[in-house]
Each structure stands twice: as structure tokens, then as C-alpha cells.
Amino acid sequence: MLQALVLLKMRIEAFSLWMFVNMMFLGMWCYVYILWVQYWRYIETHPVEWGASSGANANNSGQQHPINPFGFPEEMVDFIVHRHHNINASSDSEDHLKLTLFKSQLLIQMRNALITEAKDHRNPYGVTYHEYGKSVKKIRTMRRLMCDLGRVGLRTLLPKDEPFHSMGMGNLLQPSNILDGVFFNTCAVVTNAGSLKDSRMGEHIDSHDAVVRFNHAPTSGYVKDVGKKTTIRIVNSQILTKPRFEFMTSPLYRNVTLLTWDPSKYKASLTEWYGTPEHDLFTEFFHMRVVNPDLEFFLLHPEVMWELWEFLQRNTPSKILRNPPSSGFLGVALMLHHCKWVDVYEYVPSMRLTPRCYYFDKMEDVSCTLGGWHPLATEKLLALAMSTASDHDVFRRGFLRLKGFSQVNCP
């Protein structure tokens, strides 16, 4: 009897010890998990400091510096790098770590922007969601995204389109769609991003067969960074209608193919759009066609921008801004129809990320990168998903590389 009680006591003590050890391990892992969750919550709620640098990052000469990709003081950046790599680690491994952390932080910021877009209730164009996002249950493959985008026809207004034909203005419209029957091997789509300043990508851009630029972005004075070749310039209706852009007289809009667009109401007819354009581009468009009949000047069918918007919403699980996509996304979609390869410069920001909106202007605004009017975060995430470029090309050199639709085997 006594032996049985001693044995029982030993078993109880052993079980208690076993329970204590397990509770210790469980407590330790719970603590680690809580730390991990709090870390990522901190990352998500402390975005990249888009503004000017301070301390060691300041530069009294005004020279542009790449943004700190970590959103932390420079001393902490160095600590993080050397904490994960010993002090003798190669510079390549340090660069790779910085690139990886920058990419992670940037993607977090873009996803946060998507959340913000979903909460935006503005609807100036009368857009209907159609519950597109609810159908996104699986990760879209590159091929599936490309095929879906390729179904959007990039068409411009033609002479028989109403009400222009009946009003006697049809003869001032181009007889065929933009780039009809034209195909290039390599194309460059050059954004106006501030991070192109000091990029020295000009020679790389000019090596392409065709180069697309936007609005009033200049090349003179910035050739080393953005090149000088311009094949197509896409301009929104504000460029035509606001005197400060000098549309009728500036050499920026000569000796190139021009494409202009203006947002219509969602599902509006051409007649409704002509009666109530957002900016009255028709006066300047038709005047330019009269005084420069040889200029290849095209007017985008307004349905195209909303078809591109539907592509974005259809492939995004959350609701996006109910405003049309950017001219940049229009340029990408257009050239994918006419090029074997398309390189898109600083559409997804590289590690040269700066608060500047444009490489040719000192204005600073975070919405130029993450979106405030266009659904930019959605555009850029989907463009990144379709890119074949390496992380080094995207986040170091500053360009995406997309296959043209001719290279994609679609059903």
C-alpha cells in the first residue's frame, strides 16, 4: 500500500513537471507570436516617411536622395542589416536585404491604400460595382491577368461615330484606330515619376523602338534620366483646355502621335459625353485637326477607360476608387497590343522613391504614388503581378517588363 502511494506521488510529480515544461514552452511561443504580430502592426501603421530626410539624410545642396526604405532612422537601418549579416558580410547581401525590406514595406503601403480606396464613397461618375471583387477567390496568374487585359479593345473615335458624323465633324477624326497595323519589338512607357530624376535611365529608354510619354513631361534638360525619343504622347483633356500647358503652340505636341482622353459618366453614350465633357476638349481637338491636318491626333473612345476600370475591379478582391484609371495604365494597355516587350519606367516605385510627384517639378504629394484620384495602388499591384522583370530591375533600376499580348497564349 505504501509503495503504491509513493508510486502515485511520483507520477503526480512527473505529470506536474511535464505540464510545467509544456506551459513554459507554450508561454514562450505565445510571447514570440505576440511580438511578431505587434511588429507587423507597427510596420503597417508606420508608413514610409515620404517627406524630406533629416539628420544624416539631409542635404543642404538640395540634391535628391533615395527615400529610407525602412521608415526608420539610418542608424537603425545599419543595425538591422548587420544584425542579420555579420560585419564582414558582402555589400551584395546587404543590398539584397535592403531591397527585400523596401519591397515588403512598399507592398504593405499599397495594400493599405487599397483598404483606403474601399472606404471611399465618392462616385462622381455614377459607377456600379457589379460585385466584381467577390469573384476573386484564387490568385490570378500572370497569363490569366494578361489575357483578361488583352480583351479590352483600345479604340479611338472614327469618322462614322455619332454624333460627330451627323454634325459634319467626322471628316476631322482619324480614319483608323491609333497604331492600326503598327507593331514594334520593344517599347518604353515612361511615367512622370519624381524618382526618375537622377536615374540615368535615358540611354536605356531611348534604346527602345517606340517611347510613350505623358501630358506635358519634358525631355529637354532631363535627357540623361528620361531620354529624348518620343513616339506617342498621351494627354488628358486638361492639357488641351488649360492655357498654362500651351497646347496649341508648344513643340512638345508636334512631330509625335497624340492621343487624348476625357472621362465620361459610366456607361454614358457618345452623345451624352459630347454634351457634358469633364473638360471641353472638343474645341481644341477639332481646331488642332483643322490647323494641323497632318498631325496624327486621336481621340480615345470614352468607354475604353471604363473597360480598363472594370478589368482592375474584376481582378481586385476589394472595391476600388470609382474614378477612371490613370493615363499611365492606358499607355501600358495600349502598347501591350502593339509591342513584343513593354518596359514601364518607375510605375512601381524603385528604391529611388521620393515625395516628388514629377521628375521635372518640385511639387510633393504622396497621392502621386499611391493614388488619391486614380486607383493607382490597384493598377500598380496588378502591373507588378504581370511583370517578368526581376526584383533588381523593378526596385533597383526602376522598370517593369511585360510581355506583349502577341506572346501570351490565350484561349
C-alpha positions as CSV (number, residue, x, y, z in Angstrom):
1,M,0.0,0.0,0.0
2,L,2.8,2.4,1.0
3,Q,4.7,1.6,-2.3
4,A,1.5,2.3,-4.3
5,L,1.1,5.7,-2.7
6,V,4.8,6.6,-3.3
7,L,4.4,5.5,-6.9
8,L,1.3,7.6,-7.3
9,K,3.0,10.6,-5.8
10,M,6.0,10.2,-8.2
11,R,3.6,10.0,-11.1
12,I,1.8,13.1,-10.0
13,E,5.0,15.0,-9.6
14,A,6.2,13.8,-13.0
15,F,2.9,14.8,-14.6
16,S,3.1,18.2,-12.9
17,L,6.7,18.7,-14.1
18,W,5.6,17.7,-17.7
19,M,2.7,20.2,-17.5
20,F,5.0,22.9,-16.2
21,V,7.5,22.4,-19.0
22,N,4.8,22.4,-21.6
23,M,3.2,25.5,-20.2
24,M,6.7,27.2,-20.3
25,F,7.1,26.3,-24.0
26,L,3.5,27.4,-24.8
27,G,4.0,30.7,-23.0
28,M,7.3,31.3,-24.8
29,W,5.7,30.7,-28.2
30,C,2.7,32.8,-27.3
31,Y,5.1,35.6,-26.3
32,V,7.1,35.3,-29.6
33,Y,3.8,35.3,-31.6
34,I,2.6,38.4,-29.8
35,L,5.9,40.2,-30.5
36,W,5.7,39.1,-34.2
37,V,2.1,40.4,-34.5
38,Q,3.0,43.7,-32.8
39,Y,6.0,44.1,-35.1
40,W,3.9,43.8,-38.3
41,R,1.2,46.0,-36.8
42,Y,3.9,48.6,-36.2
43,I,5.1,48.3,-39.8
44,E,1.6,48.6,-41.2
45,T,0.7,51.6,-39.1
46,H,4.0,53.4,-39.5
47,P,4.3,54.1,-43.3
48,V,7.3,55.1,-45.2
49,E,8.3,58.6,-44.3
50,W,7.6,60.1,-47.8
51,G,8.8,63.6,-46.7
52,A,12.2,65.0,-46.7
53,S,15.1,63.4,-44.9
54,S,16.6,64.6,-41.6
55,G,19.8,64.2,-39.7
56,A,22.4,62.2,-41.7
57,N,20.0,62.1,-44.7
58,A,19.7,65.9,-45.0
59,N,21.5,67.5,-47.9
60,N,21.9,71.3,-47.9
61,S,22.7,71.3,-51.6
62,G,19.1,70.2,-52.4
63,Q,20.3,67.1,-54.1
64,Q,17.7,64.3,-54.2
65,H,18.3,61.3,-52.0
66,P,16.6,57.9,-52.2
67,I,13.9,57.5,-49.5
68,N,14.8,55.5,-46.5
69,P,13.0,52.2,-47.4
70,F,12.7,51.1,-43.8
71,G,10.9,54.1,-42.5
72,F,13.4,54.1,-39.6
73,P,16.5,56.2,-38.7
74,E,19.6,55.4,-40.7
75,E,21.4,54.1,-37.7
76,M,18.7,51.5,-37.2
77,V,18.9,50.5,-40.8
78,D,22.6,49.8,-40.4
79,F,21.8,47.9,-37.2
80,I,19.2,45.7,-38.9
81,V,21.5,45.0,-41.8
82,H,24.4,43.9,-39.6
83,R,22.1,42.1,-37.1
84,H,21.2,39.7,-39.9
85,H,24.6,39.6,-41.6
86,N,27.9,39.6,-39.8
87,I,30.1,42.6,-40.0
88,N,32.1,41.0,-42.8
89,A,29.1,40.3,-45.0
90,S,29.4,41.3,-48.6
91,S,27.8,44.5,-49.8
92,D,25.7,42.4,-52.2
93,S,24.0,40.6,-49.4
94,E,23.3,43.9,-47.6
95,D,21.9,45.4,-50.8
96,H,19.7,42.4,-51.2
97,L,18.3,42.7,-47.6
98,K,17.6,46.4,-48.1
99,L,15.8,45.7,-51.4
100,T,13.7,42.9,-49.8
101,L,12.7,45.1,-46.9
102,F,11.9,48.0,-49.2
103,K,9.7,45.7,-51.4
104,S,7.9,44.4,-48.3
105,Q,7.3,47.9,-47.0
106,L,6.1,49.2,-50.3
107,L,3.6,46.3,-50.8
108,I,2.3,47.0,-47.3
109,Q,1.7,50.6,-48.2
110,M,0.0,49.7,-51.5
111,R,-2.3,47.2,-49.7
112,N,-3.1,49.9,-47.1
113,A,-4.0,52.2,-50.0
114,L,-6.4,49.5,-51.3
115,I,-8.1,49.5,-47.9
116,T,-8.4,53.3,-48.0
117,E,-9.9,53.1,-51.6
118,A,-12.5,50.6,-50.4
119,K,-13.7,53.1,-47.8
120,D,-14.0,56.0,-50.3
121,H,-17.7,56.6,-51.0
122,R,-17.3,59.2,-53.7
123,N,-18.9,58.3,-57.0
124,P,-18.9,61.4,-59.4
125,Y,-19.2,59.2,-62.5
126,G,-22.1,57.0,-61.4
127,V,-20.1,53.8,-61.3
128,T,-21.8,50.5,-60.4
129,Y,-19.6,47.9,-58.8
130,H,-21.4,44.8,-60.1
131,E,-19.7,42.9,-57.2
132,Y,-16.7,42.1,-59.4
133,G,-14.3,41.7,-56.5
134,K,-16.3,38.9,-54.9
135,S,-15.3,36.6,-57.8
136,V,-11.6,36.9,-56.9
137,K,-11.1,33.7,-54.9
138,K,-7.8,32.5,-56.3
139,I,-4.6,34.3,-57.0
140,R,-4.7,35.5,-60.6
141,T,-1.9,34.0,-62.7
142,M,0.2,36.2,-64.9
143,R,-1.3,34.6,-68.0
144,R,-4.9,35.0,-66.8
145,L,-4.3,38.7,-66.0
146,M,-2.7,39.3,-69.4
147,C,-5.5,37.5,-71.3
148,D,-8.1,39.4,-69.4
149,L,-6.5,42.8,-70.1
150,G,-5.9,41.8,-73.7
151,R,-9.7,41.6,-74.2
152,V,-10.0,45.3,-73.7
153,G,-10.0,46.9,-77.1
154,L,-8.1,50.1,-77.4
155,R,-10.2,52.0,-79.9
156,T,-10.3,55.7,-80.9
157,L,-13.2,57.6,-82.5
158,L,-13.8,57.1,-86.2
159,P,-15.5,59.3,-88.9
160,K,-18.8,57.4,-88.7
161,D,-19.2,57.7,-84.9
162,E,-22.2,59.7,-83.8
163,P,-22.9,62.4,-83.1
164,F,-19.7,63.6,-84.9
165,H,-20.7,62.2,-88.3
166,S,-24.1,63.9,-88.3
167,M,-22.6,67.2,-87.1
168,G,-20.2,67.2,-90.1
169,M,-17.1,66.7,-87.9
170,G,-16.5,63.1,-88.8
171,N,-14.0,64.0,-91.5
172,L,-11.8,65.6,-88.8
173,L,-11.4,62.2,-87.0
174,Q,-8.7,59.8,-88.0
175,P,-9.9,57.1,-90.4
176,S,-8.5,54.2,-88.4
177,N,-7.7,53.3,-84.8
178,I,-4.4,54.5,-83.3
179,L,-1.4,52.3,-84.3
180,D,-3.7,50.3,-86.6
181,G,-1.4,47.7,-88.3
182,V,1.7,49.0,-86.5
183,F,3.9,46.7,-84.4
184,F,7.1,47.2,-82.5
185,N,9.7,44.8,-81.0
186,T,10.4,46.8,-77.8
187,C,8.5,49.8,-76.3
188,A,9.2,52.1,-73.4
189,V,6.4,53.6,-71.3
190,V,7.9,56.5,-69.4
191,T,6.0,57.8,-66.4
192,N,6.4,61.3,-65.0
193,A,7.5,60.0,-61.6
194,G,9.8,62.1,-59.4
195,S,12.0,59.0,-58.9
196,L,13.2,59.2,-62.5
197,K,15.3,62.2,-61.5
198,D,19.0,61.3,-61.3
199,S,18.1,57.8,-62.5
200,R,20.4,57.9,-65.6
201,M,18.0,55.7,-67.5
202,G,17.8,57.9,-70.6
203,E,20.0,55.7,-72.8
204,H,18.1,52.6,-71.7
205,I,14.8,54.3,-72.6
206,D,16.0,55.6,-76.0
207,S,17.2,52.1,-77.0
208,H,13.5,51.0,-77.5
209,D,11.8,51.1,-80.9
210,A,8.9,53.2,-79.5
211,V,8.7,55.5,-76.5
212,V,5.4,56.7,-74.9
213,R,5.3,59.9,-72.7
214,F,2.5,61.7,-70.9
215,N,0.9,65.1,-70.7
216,H,3.5,68.0,-70.5
217,A,6.5,65.9,-69.4
218,P,9.6,67.5,-71.0
219,T,12.8,65.7,-72.2
220,S,14.9,68.8,-72.7
221,G,17.2,69.2,-69.7
222,Y,16.4,65.6,-68.5
223,V,17.8,63.5,-71.3
224,K,20.3,61.6,-69.1
225,D,17.4,60.5,-66.9
226,V,14.4,60.0,-69.3
227,G,15.9,60.0,-72.8
228,K,14.8,62.2,-75.7
229,K,12.9,59.9,-78.1
230,T,9.1,60.4,-78.2
231,T,6.9,58.3,-80.4
232,I,3.5,58.7,-78.7
233,R,2.3,61.3,-76.2
234,I,-0.9,60.6,-74.3
235,V,-2.5,63.8,-72.9
236,N,-5.6,64.2,-70.8
237,S,-8.3,66.8,-71.6
238,Q,-6.8,69.3,-69.1
239,I,-3.7,69.6,-71.3
240,L,-5.9,70.8,-74.2
241,T,-8.1,73.1,-72.2
242,K,-5.8,74.9,-69.6
243,P,-3.8,77.8,-71.1
244,R,-0.7,77.1,-68.9
245,F,0.0,74.0,-70.9
246,E,0.2,76.0,-74.2
247,F,-1.2,73.1,-76.2
248,M,-1.6,74.9,-79.5
249,T,1.9,76.4,-79.5
250,S,4.3,74.1,-77.5
251,P,6.7,71.9,-79.5
252,L,6.0,69.1,-77.1
253,Y,2.9,68.3,-79.0
254,R,4.4,68.3,-82.5
255,N,6.0,65.6,-84.6
256,V,4.6,62.8,-82.5
257,T,1.5,60.7,-82.4
258,L,-1.0,62.3,-80.0
259,L,-3.8,60.5,-78.1
260,T,-6.2,62.5,-75.8
261,W,-8.9,61.4,-73.5
262,D,-11.6,62.8,-71.2
263,P,-13.6,60.9,-68.7
264,S,-17.3,60.3,-69.4
265,K,-20.0,59.2,-67.0
266,Y,-20.0,55.5,-66.5
267,K,-22.0,53.8,-69.4
268,A,-22.7,57.2,-71.0
269,S,-23.3,57.3,-74.7
270,L,-21.0,59.4,-77.0
271,T,-23.8,61.9,-77.4
272,E,-24.1,62.3,-73.6
273,W,-20.4,62.6,-73.3
274,Y,-20.2,65.3,-76.1
275,G,-22.9,67.3,-74.3
276,T,-21.2,67.2,-70.9
277,P,-17.5,66.6,-71.1
278,E,-15.5,67.0,-67.9
279,H,-13.2,69.4,-69.8
280,D,-14.3,70.8,-73.1
281,L,-11.5,69.2,-75.1
282,F,-13.6,69.1,-78.4
283,T,-13.0,72.7,-79.3
284,E,-9.2,72.4,-79.1
285,F,-9.1,68.9,-80.6
286,F,-11.0,69.9,-83.7
287,H,-9.2,73.2,-84.0
288,M,-5.9,71.4,-83.9
289,R,-7.1,68.9,-86.6
290,V,-8.0,71.9,-88.8
291,V,-4.8,73.8,-88.5
292,N,-2.5,70.7,-88.4
293,P,-4.3,68.1,-90.6
294,D,-1.1,66.0,-91.0
295,L,-0.7,65.6,-87.2
296,E,-1.6,62.1,-86.1
297,F,-4.0,63.1,-83.4
298,F,-6.5,60.6,-82.0
299,L,-9.5,60.9,-79.6
300,L,-10.0,57.9,-77.3
301,H,-13.4,56.4,-77.1
302,P,-14.5,57.1,-73.5
303,E,-15.8,53.5,-73.0
304,V,-12.2,52.3,-73.1
305,M,-11.3,53.9,-69.7
306,W,-14.2,52.3,-68.0
307,E,-13.4,48.9,-69.6
308,L,-9.9,49.3,-68.1
309,W,-11.5,50.2,-64.8
310,E,-13.7,47.1,-64.9
311,F,-10.5,45.0,-65.6
312,L,-9.0,46.5,-62.4
313,Q,-12.1,45.9,-60.3
314,R,-12.6,42.4,-61.7
315,N,-9.2,41.3,-60.6
316,T,-9.2,43.0,-57.1
317,P,-10.9,41.4,-54.1
318,S,-11.8,44.8,-52.6
319,K,-13.7,47.7,-54.0
320,I,-11.5,50.3,-55.8
321,L,-12.0,54.0,-56.4
322,R,-14.8,54.7,-58.8
323,N,-12.7,57.0,-60.9
324,P,-11.1,56.2,-64.3
325,P,-7.6,54.7,-64.4
326,S,-4.5,56.8,-65.0
327,S,-3.0,57.8,-68.3
328,G,-0.1,55.6,-67.4
329,F,-2.2,52.5,-67.2
330,L,-3.9,53.5,-70.5
331,G,-0.4,53.7,-72.1
332,V,0.6,50.3,-70.8
333,A,-2.6,48.7,-72.1
334,L,-2.2,50.4,-75.5
335,M,1.4,49.3,-76.1
336,L,0.8,45.7,-75.0
337,H,-1.3,45.4,-78.1
338,H,1.5,46.7,-80.4
339,C,4.8,45.6,-78.9
340,K,6.5,42.3,-78.2
341,W,8.0,43.7,-75.0
342,V,7.0,46.7,-72.9
343,D,9.2,48.3,-70.3
344,V,7.4,50.6,-67.9
345,Y,9.6,53.1,-66.0
346,E,9.0,54.0,-62.4
347,Y,5.4,52.9,-62.5
348,V,6.0,50.8,-59.5
349,P,8.4,52.9,-57.4
350,S,12.1,51.9,-57.1
351,M,14.3,52.5,-54.1
352,R,14.8,56.0,-55.5
353,L,11.3,56.7,-54.2
354,T,10.8,60.3,-53.4
355,P,7.9,62.5,-52.3
356,R,8.2,64.5,-55.5
357,C,5.3,64.0,-57.9
358,Y,7.3,64.6,-61.1
359,Y,10.9,64.4,-62.2
360,F,10.6,67.9,-63.7
361,D,8.8,69.6,-60.8
362,K,9.4,70.1,-57.1
363,M,5.8,69.6,-56.0
364,E,5.4,66.9,-53.3
365,D,2.3,64.8,-52.8
366,V,2.0,61.1,-51.7
367,S,-1.1,60.7,-53.8
368,C,1.0,60.9,-56.9
369,T,2.5,57.5,-55.9
370,L,-0.3,55.7,-54.0
371,G,-3.3,57.3,-55.5
372,G,-5.9,59.8,-54.4
373,W,-8.0,60.2,-57.5
374,H,-6.9,57.4,-59.9
375,P,-6.9,53.8,-58.4
376,L,-3.1,53.8,-58.6
377,A,-2.4,51.2,-56.0
378,T,-4.6,48.7,-57.8
379,E,-3.0,49.5,-61.1
380,K,0.5,49.1,-59.8
381,L,-0.1,45.9,-57.9
382,L,-1.7,44.2,-61.0
383,A,1.1,45.6,-63.2
384,L,3.7,44.1,-60.8
385,A,1.8,40.8,-61.0
386,M,2.1,40.8,-64.8
387,S,5.8,41.8,-64.9
388,T,8.5,39.3,-65.8
389,A,11.3,41.6,-64.5
390,S,13.5,40.7,-61.6
391,D,13.2,42.4,-58.2
392,H,16.6,44.1,-59.1
393,D,15.2,45.6,-62.3
394,V,12.0,46.7,-60.6
395,F,13.2,48.1,-57.3
396,R,16.8,49.0,-58.1
397,R,16.8,50.0,-61.8
398,G,13.2,51.1,-61.9
399,F,11.3,49.4,-64.6
400,L,8.7,46.6,-65.1
401,R,9.0,44.3,-68.2
402,L,5.8,43.0,-69.6
403,K,5.2,40.5,-72.5
404,G,3.1,41.9,-75.3
405,F,-0.2,40.2,-75.9
406,S,1.3,38.6,-79.0
407,Q,3.4,36.4,-76.8
408,V,0.6,35.3,-74.5
409,N,-1.3,32.1,-75.5
410,C,-4.9,33.0,-74.5
411,P,-7.9,30.7,-75.0
